[in-house]
Amino acid sequence: MSASIPEILAPRLLPLDLDHRLQLVRELIPGRIVFTTSFGVEDQFVTHSIFTQGLDIDVVTIDTGRLFPETYTLWEETEARYARRIRAAYPQAEPLEKLVEEQGVNGFYRSVDARKACCHVRKVEPLGRLLHGVSGWITGLRADQSAARAEAPMIAFDAAYHTIKINPVLDYTRDAIVAACGEFSFPVNTLHAKGFLSIGCAPCTRAIEPGEDERAGRWWWEQDDKKECGLHVGEDGVLRRGPAPKEPEAFQ
């Protein structure tokens, strides 16, 4: 039986740096590939690599409607720096109107289920549209961001979105990425310097305290140690993945 693309690529990606990982992914995965950015420092590192190399990889984002002003400023600065547009998906109007009508404008604070419902409307459903029909999905996920992400593979078939998911900075530390920022001078969110190491929607993100997990500032009012919005990790805190499809992703 032929090996799948993830099985072929996994050992080849590991010894490479980010630039060469992205080159190899683009070379060996046919079809459309997208990188979803939330404009964190690791996302800016990946964006810099894609744009400066001129790779045929679409950089896209999700505008939830509740982002920090600083994030929108960075979005504009990034487009100006690289002279490239970053396309966005937005929540659909009718489900969003229904959500706010049912739970109120800040109803996500009241329960985990309410917060997950908000994340679904504002983030998960738009992501599904961004990933519809793509062959590869690149993320800025890092293993040291949280315990839930420590078990993530660098490349695997994502069963939820029916695409190959690649995490090219998975084994990079935050310090290494900050060092790259200094080397390449790519723009970063000014909130990072104020203790916001992981930045999401404004009502759901706070600065972290010394010694806290990098993602402790996300949905800080919840006690669950596997807090995720559903983009990468399911409600049980387990990374969503599945077996590679047998036919469309095989090398001969």
KOLBA-413058 format. One line per field, with one value per residue (C-alpha): residue in one letter; x, y negated, z negated. Coordinates in Angstrom, 2 decimals. Layout:
N
r = (a; ...)
u = (X; ...)
v = (Y; ...)
w = (Z; ...)
//
This chain:
252
r = (m; s; a; s; i; p; e; i; l; a; p; r; l; l; p; l; d; l; d; h; r; l; q; l; v; r; e; l; i; p; g; r; i; v; f; t; t; s; f; g; v; e; d; q; f; v; t; h; s; i; f; t; q; g; l; d; i; d; v; v; t; i; d; t; g; r; l; f; p; e; t; y; t; l; w; e; e; t; e; a; r; y; a; r; r; i; r; a; a; y; p; q; a; e; p; l; e; k; l; v; e; e; q; g; v; n; g; f; y; r; s; v; d; a; r; k; a; c; c; h; v; r; k; v; e; p; l; g; r; l; l; h; g; v; s; g; w; i; t; g; l; r; a; d; q; s; a; a; r; a; e; a; p; m; i; a; f; d; a; a; y; h; t; i; k; i; n; p; v; l; d; y; t; r; d; a; i; v; a; a; c; g; e; f; s; f; p; v; n; t; l; h; a; k; g; f; l; s; i; g; c; a; p; c; t; r; a; i; e; p; g; e; d; e; r; a; g; r; w; w; w; e; q; d; d; k; k; e; c; g; l; h; v; g; e; d; g; v; l; r; r; g; p; a; p; k; e; p; e; a; f; q)
u = (0.00; 1.29; 2.22; 0.10; 1.44; 1.59; 3.54; 5.99; 6.39; 6.58; 10.20; 11.33; 9.91; 11.43; 15.10; 14.20; 13.78; 10.49; 11.30; 12.26; 9.32; 6.91; 8.71; 8.44; 4.78; 4.00; 6.04; 4.50; 0.88; -1.11; -4.02; -4.87; -3.11; -4.15; -2.52; -4.96; -3.49; -4.75; -1.83; 0.04; 3.84; 4.14; 1.56; 3.52; 6.64; 4.83; 3.27; 6.71; 8.10; 5.21; 5.19; 8.95; 9.40; 6.47; 4.91; 1.57; -0.12; -3.14; -2.93; -6.41; -7.96; -11.21; -12.66; -14.97; -16.15; -14.74; -11.00; -8.74; -8.13; -4.43; -5.11; -6.81; -3.89; -1.43; -3.54; -3.25; 0.48; 1.11; -0.69; 1.28; 4.62; 4.25; 1.89; -0.47; -4.10; -5.14; -8.64; -11.09; -14.15; -16.84; -19.63; -22.86; -25.39; -28.44; -26.77; -24.93; -28.12; -29.83; -26.91; -26.91; -30.68; -30.61; -27.62; -27.06; -24.11; -21.72; -23.60; -20.50; -19.37; -22.29; -21.30; -18.83; -21.61; -22.55; -18.93; -18.51; -21.70; -20.21; -16.91; -18.77; -20.69; -17.82; -14.85; -15.55; -18.21; -16.22; -13.14; -15.13; -15.83; -12.18; -11.07; -13.73; -12.07; -8.47; -5.75; -3.61; -4.20; -1.19; -1.42; 0.82; 0.14; 3.08; 3.53; 4.66; 1.57; -0.43; -0.67; -3.54; -1.33; 1.79; 0.62; -0.04; 1.71; 3.62; 1.52; -1.57; -4.89; -7.57; -10.77; -13.00; -12.02; -11.00; -7.61; -3.94; -3.07; 0.49; 1.94; 5.34; 6.38; 5.17; 8.63; 9.68; 9.77; 8.32; 11.83; 13.06; 10.20; 10.77; 14.42; 13.33; 11.18; 14.26; 16.24; 13.64; 11.82; 8.35; 5.49; 3.93; 0.94; 1.78; -0.31; 2.44; 4.62; 1.78; 1.56; -0.95; 1.03; -1.98; -4.47; -8.02; -11.23; -10.98; -13.69; -12.13; -8.44; -6.44; -2.73; -1.12; 0.62; 4.25; 4.49; 1.14; 0.68; 0.94; -2.76; -3.94; -5.31; -7.79; -11.29; -9.66; -12.95; -13.21; -11.50; -11.08; -7.39; -8.23; -9.76; -10.07; -12.46; -12.87; -10.61; -7.86; -9.11; -12.50; -14.73; -12.99; -9.64; -8.32; -6.72; -8.94; -7.27; -8.05; -6.51; -5.25; -7.68; -6.75; -6.90; -6.57; -3.42; -1.22; 2.20; 2.81)
v = (0.00; -3.48; -5.79; -8.85; -12.38; -12.96; -9.72; -10.72; -14.32; -13.90; -12.65; -14.99; -18.11; -17.60; -18.50; -21.56; -25.18; -27.01; -28.31; -24.89; -23.19; -25.50; -25.01; -21.24; -21.38; -23.52; -21.27; -17.97; -18.80; -19.49; -21.89; -24.92; -25.45; -28.06; -29.45; -30.68; -33.51; -35.12; -37.57; -36.14; -36.33; -32.76; -33.52; -36.60; -34.43; -32.03; -34.91; -36.49; -33.22; -32.70; -36.25; -36.81; -33.51; -34.24; -30.85; -29.93; -29.70; -31.83; -33.70; -34.08; -35.01; -34.97; -38.31; -37.45; -41.03; -41.15; -41.50; -44.00; -47.33; -46.46; -43.33; -45.28; -47.73; -44.85; -43.36; -46.62; -46.94; -43.40; -43.98; -47.20; -45.55; -42.73; -44.38; -41.41; -41.15; -38.83; -37.59; -37.19; -35.12; -36.61; -35.16; -34.69; -37.38; -35.26; -32.79; -35.67; -37.68; -34.62; -33.97; -37.51; -37.51; -34.30; -34.88; -38.64; -40.55; -39.10; -35.92; -33.78; -34.63; -32.73; -29.15; -27.02; -25.92; -29.54; -30.42; -27.43; -28.42; -31.87; -30.39; -28.14; -30.99; -33.47; -31.15; -27.50; -27.95; -30.65; -28.41; -25.67; -28.03; -29.07; -25.45; -24.21; -22.28; -23.00; -20.38; -21.70; -23.78; -25.46; -26.76; -28.57; -26.01; -25.34; -22.39; -24.56; -26.77; -24.43; -20.86; -20.20; -21.15; -19.29; -16.09; -17.67; -16.13; -18.30; -16.96; -14.75; -14.32; -16.40; -14.38; -17.26; -19.47; -16.72; -18.21; -17.75; -19.91; -21.17; -22.80; -24.02; -25.85; -23.07; -22.45; -26.12; -27.76; -31.19; -32.50; -31.20; -32.94; -36.19; -35.96; -35.51; -38.61; -40.55; -39.13; -39.74; -42.72; -41.49; -43.43; -42.03; -42.87; -45.59; -43.70; -41.07; -43.61; -44.15; -40.51; -39.26; -36.28; -34.56; -36.95; -36.16; -38.13; -41.19; -40.18; -36.71; -37.58; -39.04; -39.52; -36.59; -36.70; -35.59; -31.81; -31.25; -29.08; -31.04; -30.51; -31.12; -34.49; -32.90; -32.39; -33.01; -32.75; -29.04; -26.43; -23.69; -23.08; -22.12; -25.39; -25.58; -27.23; -24.16; -25.12; -22.66; -20.72; -19.16; -19.68; -16.79; -18.57; -16.03; -17.13; -16.24; -14.03; -10.98; -8.40; -9.62; -8.98; -5.93; -7.25; -11.01; -11.47; -8.61; -8.75; -6.11)
w = (0.00; 0.85; -2.01; -2.69; -2.31; -6.09; -6.53; -3.81; -4.95; -8.74; -8.95; -6.19; -7.83; -11.26; -10.51; -8.40; -9.41; -8.84; -5.36; -4.05; -5.76; -3.98; -0.67; -0.99; -1.97; 1.05; 3.33; 2.26; 1.42; 4.59; 4.68; 2.60; -0.74; -3.29; -6.42; -9.07; -11.12; -14.31; -14.21; -17.20; -17.12; -15.79; -13.09; -12.07; -11.77; -9.42; -7.45; -7.02; -5.64; -3.21; -1.86; -1.62; 0.23; 2.55; 1.83; 3.37; -0.03; -0.90; -4.22; -5.71; -9.05; -11.01; -12.05; -14.94; -15.32; -18.87; -18.20; -19.94; -18.16; -18.29; -16.25; -13.49; -13.49; -13.11; -10.32; -8.39; -9.14; -7.92; -4.62; -4.12; -4.97; -2.44; 0.07; -0.20; -1.27; -4.08; -3.31; -6.18; -6.96; -9.20; -11.32; -9.39; -10.28; -11.08; -13.51; -15.17; -15.62; -17.09; -19.45; -20.83; -21.11; -23.14; -25.42; -25.36; -24.03; -26.64; -27.48; -26.96; -30.50; -32.04; -31.24; -29.33; -26.98; -26.28; -25.55; -23.23; -21.41; -20.84; -19.66; -17.26; -15.62; -15.55; -14.86; -14.11; -11.43; -9.58; -9.70; -7.99; -5.11; -4.87; -4.72; -2.33; 0.48; -0.54; -0.30; -3.15; -6.28; -7.90; -11.47; -13.96; -16.69; -19.05; -21.39; -24.30; -24.26; -26.49; -27.73; -25.30; -22.34; -23.49; -21.80; -18.42; -15.38; -12.95; -10.10; -10.05; -8.30; -10.02; -9.86; -10.95; -8.01; -5.55; -4.88; -5.72; -8.71; -9.05; -12.18; -10.91; -14.11; -16.41; -17.89; -18.02; -21.44; -22.01; -22.72; -19.36; -17.56; -19.44; -18.41; -14.78; -15.15; -16.18; -13.27; -10.55; -12.09; -11.19; -12.84; -16.02; -18.19; -20.71; -23.28; -23.59; -25.42; -27.90; -28.96; -26.38; -25.09; -23.50; -21.94; -20.91; -21.23; -23.48; -26.00; -26.38; -26.75; -29.62; -30.30; -32.10; -35.47; -36.00; -36.02; -34.31; -31.23; -27.99; -27.28; -30.85; -29.78; -27.38; -28.87; -32.26; -34.16; -33.29; -35.45; -32.86; -32.09; -28.49; -27.37; -23.59; -21.17; -18.95; -16.04; -16.95; -19.96; -20.58; -23.59; -25.37; -25.08; -22.59; -19.35; -16.42; -13.87; -11.83; -9.53; -6.19; -3.34; -1.33; 2.21; 2.81; 0.71; 1.74; 3.35; 5.98)
//
